[in-house]
């Protein structure tokens, strides 16, 4: 049997993402029709009821009528345009892979406008909905707000990178943006799959389990896609690492201390806390192992740029528990949330936010490298003598 090569894995991942997007697009577009017109088609709800049980779906959606109806138009705009984005994303990946630059730019402009409009609808819903009235409570509201901000900023930085002549950075930001968008279909998949692993849990609890790892999952996938598409061994003007051994060691120590605190805090909430802890730690451990192995392998094979990017994201991953611990204290004391809700929200947003920060550092790293090259070339230019003034 022929072994799978890197290109085969990359092609399989692209096909899998495309299949998920095409599967979810019609469900997203029709998800809220029944709230505007009772009895309207709701294929996503029908599929979930037949996958798990009708009672599972009915109990979850019974409390959604009032919060959705007072923001129904923004929510319908958000969901319909979200379905459109599920179709535009694979189209953008395909045009980039086929090097159809003109079509890629046109679809990219449409994609950006659609992101802004869809997120505006979501923002209106969140602004009109109290955190305690959101699906699964305040923690889920905080996660949705964080994803919204991350999505808008990612597509904005992607546009600025393209305008500034940084195609690699444009690619990274757009992959991260689409990773945030993919939390929607992945959450629906977990609504159908997790009840088989955790029988008897209502959808509100399934949501809590899912948000423990969805953020880390999508940003990790965006990083893998970025590294797979960037085949450069080095970058001109790279210079010294921005994540040397002392910085990496300090991040590991701080992250280990914060992670120990989070583990002890979540484990103190009985079976529910331990369930959330497992949902958080397993993907975290896998992401850490892949990043550490990628940095080590790149160093051994003489690929300094790959090692640098892996290291920067590894530092970000180590600092995710630190950010989560700080977010827990902020949510508990400033937002007046109870300890368990604050823990859930803080842990859920940590990896997504630090991955965003790591992408910012990678962007600054590449911009600084280009500035070094520009200054070096300018210094090597011959100095011409000033013309003699004519009296």
N, C-alpha and C positions, 0 to 999 in steps of 0.2 A: 504494500500500500504506500502510495506517495505521501511523504510527510507534508504537513501544512506549513507553508512558508509565511513570512511576514506579510507579503502582499495578499495571500489568501485570507489570512486573519483580518486584514484591513478591509478586504472586499466583503467578507462575511459580516463584519460589524456594520458596514454601510447598508447592506441588504437588510439586516435585522432592524436597524433604526428606521429605514424606509417602510418596512412592513408595519412596524408599530405606529408610525405616523399615519399611514394610509388607513390602518384599522381604526384609529381613534378619531380621525377627522370628522366623519359623519356623526359620531356620538357627541362630539363637542358642539357641533353646529345645532343639534336638535335637543340638547340636554335640558334646556329651560323652556321649551315650547309649551310643555304641559302646564307650567305655572301661569302662562299668559292665556292659554286656551285649554281648559280641562278636557282630557280625552285625546289630546293631540299625540302624534307619534313620539315615542320615547324609546328608541331601539337600545340605547345603552342601559336604561333601567330594566327593560325586558330581558336583556342578556344576563345582567347581574342577578335578577330574580331567578332565572333558570339555572344559573351557575351555582349560586349559594342556596337561597330560599326567598320566597316572596315576603315572608315576615322580616327577614334581615333587611331588605330594602325598605319596606313600609315603615318599620320602626325608625330607621335612620332619616328618612325624608319627611316624616310627619311634622317635625319641628322646623322645617325649612320654609314653610309657606309664608309666614309673616316676614322674616328677614329678607327673603328674596323679592316679595311683592312690592315693598316700598323702594326697592332699587332695581326693578325688573328690567327697565330699558337699558341701563348701563350693563347689567349682567348679561343680557342677551347680546348686546354689542360685543362684550368681552368674549363670550363663548363662541359666537359665530366667527369672529375674527381669529379666535384661537384655533378653530378648525382650519381656517385659511392658512395660518402660519404652519400648521402641520403638513400642508401640501407644499408651501413655498420652501421650507427647510430642505427637504430632499432635492428639490429642483435646484437650489443654490449649490448644494454639494456636488450635484451632477455637472452643472455648468462650470464649476471651478475645476473639477477633475478633467473635463473635456476641453478646458481652456477656451471656452466661449466667452471672451471678455465682455463683448458688447451686451449679450443677453444676460450675463451675470450681473453687470452693473444695473441694467434695467430692473431685473428681478430683485436685486438688492435694495434699490430705492423703494420698490413696492413693499418689500419685507420690512424695512425700517418704518415706513409710514404705518403699516399694519400693526407693528409692535407698539408704537406710541398710542394709536387709537385703542387697541385692545387693553393696554395697561391703564389708559385713562378710564375706561369702563370699570376695570377692577378697582382702581383708586377711588372712584365715586362710591362704589359699593362698600369698601372698607371705611371710608370717611363717614358714611351714613349708618354703619353698623357698629354697635358697641362691641368691644372685644369679647365680653362674656356671651354675646348672642351669636358669635360665629360658630360654624360647625366645629365641634370638639372643643369649643371654649376659647379662652384668651390665648393659649399657647399656639393654637392653629392660626389665629388672627395675626399674631406676631410673625409667624413663619411666612404667611402669605404676603404680609407687608415687606418683609425682607427680600423675598423672591421678586416682588414687583420692583423694588429699588435696584436690585442687582441686575434685573433684565434690562431696565431702561438705561442704566449707566453702561452696561456692557455694549449694547447696540450703539450708544452714543460714542463711546471710545473706539468702537470698531469703525465708525464713519470717520472720526478724526484721524485714525491710523491710516485709512485708505487715502484721505486727502493729503496727509503728510508724507506719503510715499513709503509706508511701512507695510508691505503686503503680508509679511509674517505676523505682525502684530494684529493687523486687520483680521486675519484668519483665526488667531487665538481668541480675540474678543467675540467674534461672531459664533465660534464654537461654544464658548462659555455662555453666551446669551441663549443659544439654542438648548444648551444643557439645562439651564433654568426653566425653559419652556417645557422640556420633556418631563418635568416633575408631574405635570398634569396627567399624561397617559400612564406613566409608571404608577401613580397613585391609584388609578382605576384598575390596573392590573393587580395591584396588591389587594384591593377591595375583593377581588375574586379569588385570589390565591391564598392569602393569609388565613381565611377561615378554615381551610383544610388543615393548616398547621396549628392554629389556635382556635379550636372549635368552641362555639358558645359565646365568643366575644362580639359585642355590637360593633357597628361600623365606626362609632365615635372612638372606641378603644383601638380599633384597627388603624384609625388615623394617627393616634398617638404613637403606635409602634412604627408606622411607615415614616413619619417625619423624623424619627430618630436617625434614619440612614439615607433618606432620599437626597438630602442636600449633599452629603459626602459622595454619594453614588454618581450624581450627574456631573459634579465638578471634576471628579476623578476620571470619568469617561471623557470629558472635554480635554483634560490633560493628556490622556492616552492618544486621543485623536490628533492633538497638536503635535505631539512628539512623533507620531507615525507619519505625518505629512511634512515634517521638517527633517530633511535628511542631511543637513549640514553638519560636518564634524566640528567646525569652529566658525567663529565670526571675527572678521577683521576688526582690530581695535578692542578685543575683549579684555585683555589685561588681567589683573588680579581678580580673584573670585570675590563676589559680594556675600558669599556664604562660606567663609573659611571655617576651619575646625573649631576655633573658640566660639564663634557665633552658633554653629550647629550644636556644640556641646551645651551651651547655655540654654538654647531652645529645648533641648532634650530634658535638661534638669527641670526647667520651669514647667514644661508640659507634663512630665511625670508627676510632679507634685500636684498640679491642678487636676490631673486625671485621677490620682488617688483620692482627692477630695470629692470629685464627682461620683466615683464608684461608691465611696462610703455613704454619700448623701442619698444616692438613688437606691442602694441596697437597703437602706433604712426604711423604705416605703413598702416593704413586704413583697408579695408575688408580683404585683403590678410594677413596682420599681425595678425588680430584678429582670422582668421581661423587657422593659425598655432598655435596661443596661446591656443585655445581650444583643438587642437589635442595633445598638450603637457601637459596641466594641468589635463585633465580627467584621463589618465593612471597614472600620477604622484600621484594624490589624492588617487586613488584606492590602489596603491602600499604602500603609506604612511599609510593608514588606516589598511591594512592587517599586515604590519610590527609592527605597534604600538600595535595592538590588540594581535598579536602573542607574543610579548614580555611581555605584561601585563598578558596574560593568563598563560604563562609559569612560570612567577613569582608567581602567585597565586597557581598553582598546584605543586610547589616545583620542578621545572625542570630547574636548574641553567644553564646547558649548552645550552638548547634551548633558554632561555632568553638572554644569552650572544651573541649567533649568531644573533638573531633578532635585538638586540641593535646595534651591530656593523654595520649591514647592514642599519639600520635606520639612524645611524650617517652618513654613506656614502650617503644615499639618500638625507639627509638634506644638505649635502655639494655639491651635484650635481649642484645646481644653482650657487654656488660660483665658482666652476670650469668652468661652462659655461660662467659666466660673465668675468672671466679672459681670457678664450679662445676667446671671442668676441673681447676684446681689442687687444689680440695678433694677431688675423686674420686681424683686421682692420689696425693696424699700422705696423706689420712686413710683412704680406703677401699682403698688399695694396689692400684689398678687400673693397667693399662698405659696408656701415653699415648694410643693410638688409641681404646681403649674409653672412657677419660675424655673425650676429645674428642667422641666420638659422643654420649655421655650429656649432656655439658654443652651442646652445641649443640642437642640435641633438646628440652631442657626450658626453654630461655631465653625464647622468645616466649610460651609458655603461662603462665609464671610472671609475667613483667612485665605481660602483659595482665590477669592477676588483680590485680596491684598497681595498675594504672591504674583498674580498676573500683572498687577500694577508694577511691582518690583521688576519683573521680567521685562516689561515695556520700558521702564526707565533704564534698565541695563542695556537694551539694544539701542535706545536713543543715545545713551552716553557713548557707546562703542562707535556709533556713526560720527558723533561729534569729535571723538578722538582722531578718527581717520581724517576728517575734514581739516582739523587743525594741524595734523602731521603733514598732510600734503601741502597746506598753505605755507608751512615753515620751510619746506624743501624747495619752494619756487625761488628762482634766482632774483636777486634784488637789482632792479634796473637803476642806473644813475639818473638823477634828476637833470632835465635839460638846462643848458646854460641860458640864462636870461639875455635877451637881445636888447641893447640900449636903444 
